[in-house]
Amino acid sequence: MTGRVRCAVFPVAGLGTRFLPATKTVPKEMLPVVDRPLIQYAVDEAIEAGCDTLVFVTNRYKHAVADYFDKAYELEQKLEKAGKFEALADIRDVLPRQVRAVFVTQTEALGLGHAVLCARPVVGDQPFAVLLPDDLIWNRGAGATRQLVELAEREGAGVVAVQDVPIEQTRSYGIVATRDFTGRHGEISAIVEKPKPEEAPSTLAVVGRYVLPPRIFDLLEATRAGTGGEIQLTDAIAALLSGGRMLAYRFEGRRFDCGSRMGLIEATLQYALEDDALAEPTRTLMRAALSATR
């Protein structure tokens, strides 16, 4: 794999059923952690990694994500007239001027692999990153995507983010087997989608960050529906192994599964505790709540 990673793909067409009824009208990617939606954290992470083209794969019903990244002229005028310049900067700076956002429609809910394939006309023949916004990864140093991109460009290989999970949870993830694992990364020798614990090749689970070569698109085109009747990105990555290198990378940072209610609560507490203005009031609130439940 050669070339700089300049493009990031965000599959945001899911229905977010675990957050109903809220997600009946609000996409799960727009659920807030403190004062920013999940999608903003993922976008900031991609931009930090050097991406300047952001491809949002959405469905025909989701307009909130596109509206969020569009200009809000009336709101901006009201904030400016009211002298609320800090709030004005917040809504104007959701995307830097040099970064473009492209929206692509996934007409059918055919899985993550199909969602990534929908981005092909924009991505073209270049390596690219994929970020799942409901996997929020917090780190005081470099973001997870930047870590993957730096490894991919240094090694000339595709990279997937992995973390260790309990053996009983392998049925919820793509699981990799690796060889020559040193430090934080190793070469992937096999990858399986949601194996039973007794059939899992390891406990290294793939989480929502990828750097992929453009050849993955041809493989996705040829991939048949797999687990759950969907076109699985995992299956295309498995096919990629026969003719290219893919690395598994244990990222630095803490992952929050914000596709679950508990994960969103944990992330909100973590980010509140990292905010200078909110940290102490949050600790006070947590102590009071814990005392009241005794």
C-alpha positions in Angstrom: 0.0 0.0 0.0 1.4 3.3 -1.0 0.3 7.0 -0.8 -0.8 9.3 1.9 -4.1 8.8 3.7 -6.1 11.9 2.9 -9.6 10.5 2.9 -11.7 9.3 5.8 -15.0 7.4 5.5 -17.7 7.6 8.2 -20.5 5.0 7.9 -23.4 6.8 9.5 -26.5 5.1 7.9 -27.4 2.8 10.9 -30.7 3.2 12.7 -29.4 3.3 16.3 -32.1 1.0 17.6 -30.4 0.6 21.0 -31.2 4.3 21.7 -34.8 4.3 20.7 -37.0 6.4 21.2 -34.4 9.1 21.1 -32.9 7.9 17.7 -36.4 8.0 16.1 -35.5 11.6 15.1 -31.9 12.1 16.3 -29.2 10.0 14.6 -27.0 8.1 17.1 -24.0 9.9 15.7 -25.5 13.2 16.9 -25.9 12.0 20.5 -23.8 14.4 22.7 -20.9 13.6 24.9 -20.8 16.7 27.1 -21.3 19.5 24.5 -20.3 17.9 21.2 -22.0 15.1 19.1 -20.2 11.8 18.6 -19.6 12.6 14.9 -17.6 15.7 15.8 -15.1 13.7 17.9 -14.6 11.3 15.0 -14.2 14.1 12.5 -11.6 15.9 14.7 -9.7 12.6 15.0 -9.6 12.1 11.2 -8.5 15.7 10.6 -5.7 15.3 13.2 -4.5 12.3 11.2 -4.2 14.5 8.1 -7.5 13.7 6.3 -8.9 16.6 4.3 -11.7 14.8 2.5 -14.5 13.4 4.7 -17.0 11.0 3.2 -20.2 10.5 5.2 -22.2 7.4 4.1 -25.7 8.0 5.2 -29.3 7.0 4.4 -32.0 8.9 2.7 -33.7 9.7 6.0 -30.8 11.2 7.9 -30.4 14.9 7.4 -29.1 16.0 10.8 -25.5 15.0 10.1 -25.4 17.0 6.9 -27.2 19.9 8.6 -24.7 19.9 11.4 -21.8 20.4 9.0 -23.6 23.0 6.9 -23.7 26.7 7.6 -26.5 28.0 9.8 -26.8 31.6 8.6 -29.7 32.7 10.8 -28.2 31.3 13.9 -24.8 32.9 13.1 -26.4 36.3 12.6 -28.2 36.1 15.9 -25.1 35.1 17.8 -23.1 37.8 16.2 -25.7 40.5 17.0 -25.9 39.2 20.6 -22.1 39.4 20.9 -21.8 35.7 21.7 -18.6 35.3 19.8 -17.4 32.2 21.5 -20.5 30.3 20.7 -20.3 31.7 17.1 -16.8 30.3 16.8 -17.9 27.0 18.0 -20.5 26.5 15.3 -18.3 28.0 12.5 -15.3 25.8 13.3 -16.9 22.4 13.1 -14.8 21.9 10.0 -11.7 23.8 9.0 -11.8 25.7 5.7 -9.4 23.3 4.0 -11.5 20.2 4.7 -14.4 19.2 2.5 -17.4 17.1 3.5 -19.0 14.8 0.9 -22.3 13.0 1.6 -23.1 9.6 -0.1 -26.4 7.8 0.2 -26.5 4.1 1.1 -29.8 3.1 -0.5 -30.1 -0.2 1.3 -28.9 -1.3 4.8 -26.6 -4.1 3.5 -23.9 -3.9 6.2 -20.6 -2.1 6.9 -18.8 -3.5 3.9 -21.5 -2.2 1.6 -21.4 1.2 3.3 -17.6 1.4 2.7 -18.1 0.4 -0.9 -20.6 3.3 -1.4 -17.7 5.7 -0.8 -15.7 4.3 -3.7 -16.6 7.1 -6.2 -15.2 9.7 -3.8 -12.2 7.8 -2.4 -11.0 6.5 -5.8 -7.6 4.8 -6.1 -6.0 5.9 -2.8 -5.6 4.5 0.7 -8.2 5.7 3.1 -9.3 5.6 6.8 -12.7 4.3 8.1 -14.0 5.6 11.4 -17.1 4.3 13.2 -18.3 7.3 15.3 -20.0 5.2 18.0 -16.5 3.8 18.9 -15.2 6.9 20.7 -11.5 6.6 21.5 -10.1 8.9 24.1 -6.3 9.5 24.4 -4.2 12.3 25.8 -1.7 11.8 23.0 -2.2 11.2 19.3 -5.6 10.1 18.3 -6.2 6.5 17.3 -6.6 7.3 13.6 -3.3 9.2 13.5 -1.6 6.2 15.2 -3.0 3.9 12.6 -2.1 6.2 9.7 1.5 6.6 10.8 2.0 2.9 11.1 0.3 2.3 7.7 2.5 4.8 5.9 5.6 3.6 7.6 5.0 -0.1 6.9 3.2 0.3 3.5 0.4 -1.9 4.8 -3.3 -1.7 5.8 -4.0 -1.5 9.5 -7.0 -2.3 11.7 -7.3 -1.2 15.4 -7.7 -4.1 17.9 -8.2 -4.5 21.6 -8.3 -7.5 23.9 -11.7 -8.7 24.9 -12.9 -11.4 27.2 -13.3 -14.7 25.4 -17.0 -14.8 25.9 -17.4 -11.5 23.9 -15.7 -12.8 20.7 -19.2 -13.5 19.2 -19.7 -9.7 19.1 -16.6 -8.7 17.1 -14.4 -9.5 14.2 -11.5 -11.4 15.7 -7.9 -11.6 14.3 -5.1 -14.1 14.5 -1.6 -12.6 14.2 2.0 -13.6 13.7 5.2 -11.7 14.7 3.3 -9.5 17.2 5.9 -7.1 18.6 5.2 -4.0 20.7 1.8 -2.9 19.6 1.3 -4.5 16.2 1.6 -7.7 14.3 0.7 -9.1 10.9 -2.8 -10.5 10.5 -2.9 -14.1 9.4 -6.6 -14.7 9.7 -9.8 -12.7 10.5 -13.2 -14.1 11.4 -16.5 -12.3 11.9 -18.2 -12.9 15.3 -16.9 -16.4 16.0 -18.2 -18.5 18.9 -15.8 -18.4 21.8 -14.7 -22.0 21.2 -13.9 -21.2 17.6 -12.2 -17.8 18.0 -8.6 -17.7 16.8 -7.6 -15.2 19.6 -9.2 -12.6 21.8 -8.0 -9.7 19.7 -11.1 -7.9 18.6 -11.3 -5.4 15.7 -12.8 -2.0 16.7 -14.0 0.9 14.7 -10.8 2.2 13.1 -9.3 1.0 9.8 -6.7 2.1 7.2 -7.4 0.3 4.0 -5.8 0.0 0.5 -8.1 0.9 -2.5 -8.0 -2.8 -3.6 -10.5 -3.5 -0.8 -13.2 -2.0 -3.1 -12.8 -4.7 -5.7 -13.0 -7.3 -3.0 -16.1 -5.8 -1.5 -17.7 -5.9 -5.0 -17.1 -9.6 -5.0 -18.1 -10.3 -1.4 -21.3 -12.1 -0.9 -23.6 -11.5 2.1 -22.3 -13.2 5.2 -23.1 -13.0 8.9 -26.6 -11.4 9.4 -27.3 -11.3 5.6 -24.9 -8.3 5.3 -21.8 -7.6 3.2 -19.1 -7.8 5.9 -16.0 -5.7 5.7 -14.3 -8.4 7.7 -14.8 -10.9 4.8 -13.2 -8.5 2.3 -10.3 -8.0 4.7 -9.9 -11.8 4.9 -9.7 -11.9 1.1 -7.2 -9.1 1.1 -4.7 -11.2 3.2 -3.9 -13.5 0.3 -2.3 -10.6 -1.7 -1.4 -7.9 0.7 -0.3 -7.1 4.2 -2.7 -6.2 6.9 -1.5 -5.3 10.4 -3.4 -5.4 13.7 -2.6 -2.5 16.0 -3.3 -2.2 19.8 -4.0 1.5 19.9 -3.1 3.8 22.8 -6.2 5.1 24.4 -9.5 4.1 26.0 -12.4 3.0 23.8 -16.0 3.7 24.7 -18.7 1.7 23.0 -21.1 4.6 22.5 -23.4 2.4 20.6 -24.6 1.2 24.0 -26.2 3.3 26.8 -23.6 2.4 29.4 -20.7 3.3 27.0 -22.2 6.7 26.3 -22.6 7.3 30.1 -18.9 6.3 30.7 -17.7 8.5 27.9 -19.6 11.5 29.2 -18.1 11.1 32.6 -14.6 10.7 31.2 -14.8 13.8 29.0 -16.4 15.8 31.8 -13.6 14.8 34.2 -11.1 16.0 31.5 -12.7 19.4 31.2 -11.2 22.0 33.5 -14.5 23.7 34.1 -16.5 20.5 34.7 -14.1 18.2 36.5 -14.6 19.3 40.1 -18.4 19.7 39.8 -18.6 16.3 38.2 -16.6 14.7 41.0 -18.9 16.4 43.5 -22.0 15.2 41.7 -20.6 11.7 41.5 -19.8 11.6 45.2 -23.2 12.9 46.1 -25.0 10.4 43.9 -22.9 7.5 45.3 -23.7 8.6 48.9 -27.4 8.8 48.2 -27.5 5.2 47.0 -25.9 3.7 50.0 
